[in-house]
Amino acid sequence: MELSLDKRPTFEHIHDLLDSVEWVTRSEEEWVKVFDRSALVSTAWEGDVLIGLGRLVEDGRYAMIYDLVVHKEYQGQGIGKEIVKALVGQSTSKYVGLFADESLTDYYTSLGFEPIQGMQLNKWKPKDEV
């Protein structure tokens, strides 16, 4: 397994990875924007197969990890942990957070994250405003 902060995957790589875990993907144009607006993108490769991905958005004080995913056939091998370590290690921010399903609380606490109490609020803009 090769971990990289420099190698950008193609849309086909991303589609195949997300398809393995039954995640809905964005359009190719949306992925280009997402990567361009990310401070860091960490990818894991087995040869020319993308087996893991995570990205970090930050402003120097706060950072958030998004789109952390490991190919179904490679889960449980520490790949997600290595991606998180790379993103957190390269971040210039004091605080790094992420959103995750409650079922993953134990996993993320084992990586040093602390659950926070409260509620999550979202506001989605209509498509014609984006």
C-alpha positions as CSV (number, residue, x, y, z in Angstrom):
1,M,0.0,0.0,0.0
2,E,1.3,3.4,-1.0
3,L,0.0,6.5,0.8
4,S,0.3,9.8,-1.0
5,L,-0.5,13.5,-0.4
6,D,0.4,14.4,-4.0
7,K,-1.3,11.8,-6.2
8,R,-4.7,13.0,-7.4
9,P,-7.1,10.2,-8.4
10,T,-9.1,10.3,-11.6
11,F,-12.9,10.4,-11.5
12,E,-12.9,6.7,-12.5
13,H,-10.7,5.9,-9.5
14,I,-13.0,7.7,-7.1
15,H,-16.2,6.2,-8.7
16,D,-14.8,2.7,-8.3
17,L,-13.8,3.3,-4.7
18,L,-17.1,4.8,-3.7
19,D,-19.0,2.1,-5.6
20,S,-17.2,-0.6,-3.5
21,V,-18.8,0.8,-0.3
22,E,-22.1,1.8,-2.0
23,W,-21.6,5.6,-1.4
24,V,-23.2,8.0,-3.8
25,T,-20.7,10.0,-5.8
26,R,-20.5,13.5,-7.0
27,S,-20.1,14.5,-10.6
28,E,-16.6,14.8,-12.0
29,E,-16.9,18.6,-12.0
30,E,-17.9,18.6,-8.3
31,W,-14.9,16.4,-7.4
32,V,-12.5,18.8,-9.2
33,K,-14.0,21.7,-7.1
34,V,-13.8,19.7,-3.9
35,F,-10.2,18.8,-4.4
36,D,-9.2,22.3,-5.5
37,R,-10.8,23.7,-2.3
38,S,-9.2,21.1,0.0
39,A,-6.0,22.0,1.9
40,L,-4.9,18.3,1.8
41,V,-6.0,15.2,0.0
42,S,-4.6,11.9,1.2
43,T,-4.9,8.8,-1.0
44,A,-4.0,5.1,-0.6
45,W,-3.1,3.0,-3.5
46,E,-2.5,-0.7,-4.3
47,G,-0.7,-0.4,-7.6
48,D,-3.0,1.7,-9.7
49,V,-6.1,0.9,-7.7
50,L,-7.4,3.7,-5.3
51,I,-8.1,1.9,-2.1
52,G,-8.5,4.9,0.3
53,L,-9.2,8.6,0.3
54,G,-9.6,11.4,2.8
55,R,-9.5,15.2,2.5
56,L,-9.0,18.1,4.9
57,V,-10.4,21.6,4.7
58,E,-8.9,24.2,7.0
59,D,-8.4,27.9,7.8
60,G,-5.4,27.7,10.1
61,R,-7.3,27.4,13.3
62,Y,-10.0,24.9,12.5
63,A,-9.9,21.9,10.2
64,M,-12.4,19.3,9.2
65,I,-11.8,15.9,7.6
66,Y,-14.3,14.9,4.9
67,D,-14.9,11.9,2.5
68,L,-12.8,9.4,4.5
69,V,-13.4,6.1,2.8
70,V,-11.6,2.8,2.4
71,H,-12.4,0.2,-0.3
72,K,-14.5,-2.5,1.0
73,E,-12.0,-5.3,0.3
74,Y,-9.2,-3.4,2.2
75,Q,-11.1,-2.3,5.3
76,G,-9.8,-3.4,8.7
77,Q,-6.1,-3.2,7.6
78,G,-5.4,0.3,9.2
79,I,-5.6,2.2,5.9
80,G,-8.2,4.7,7.2
81,K,-6.0,5.2,10.3
82,E,-3.0,6.0,8.1
83,I,-5.0,8.5,6.0
84,V,-6.2,10.2,9.2
85,K,-2.7,10.4,10.7
86,A,-1.4,11.9,7.4
87,L,-4.1,14.5,7.3
88,V,-3.9,15.5,11.0
89,G,-0.1,15.4,10.9
90,Q,0.1,17.8,7.9
91,S,-2.6,20.1,9.2
92,T,-1.6,23.6,10.4
93,S,-4.8,23.9,12.5
94,K,-5.1,23.6,16.3
95,Y,-8.5,21.8,16.0
96,V,-9.4,18.9,13.6
97,G,-12.9,17.6,13.6
98,L,-15.0,15.3,11.5
99,F,-18.6,14.1,11.1
100,A,-19.2,10.4,11.4
101,D,-21.9,7.9,11.9
102,E,-22.5,7.1,15.6
103,S,-21.5,3.5,15.0
104,L,-17.9,4.7,14.3
105,T,-17.5,6.4,17.7
106,D,-15.1,3.8,19.1
107,Y,-13.0,3.8,15.9
108,Y,-12.5,7.5,15.9
109,T,-11.9,7.8,19.7
110,S,-9.1,5.1,19.2
111,L,-7.6,7.7,16.8
112,G,-7.6,10.4,19.4
113,F,-10.9,12.1,18.5
114,E,-13.3,13.0,21.3
115,P,-17.1,12.8,20.9
116,I,-18.8,16.2,21.4
117,Q,-22.3,16.6,22.9
118,G,-24.9,18.7,21.3
119,M,-26.6,18.8,18.0
120,Q,-25.5,19.1,14.4
121,L,-27.2,21.8,12.3
122,N,-27.1,22.0,8.6
123,K,-28.5,24.4,6.1
124,W,-28.6,23.4,2.5
125,K,-28.8,26.1,-0.1
126,P,-31.1,25.7,-3.1
127,K,-29.2,24.6,-6.2
128,D,-29.9,27.9,-7.9
129,E,-28.0,29.7,-5.1
130,V,-24.9,27.6,-5.4
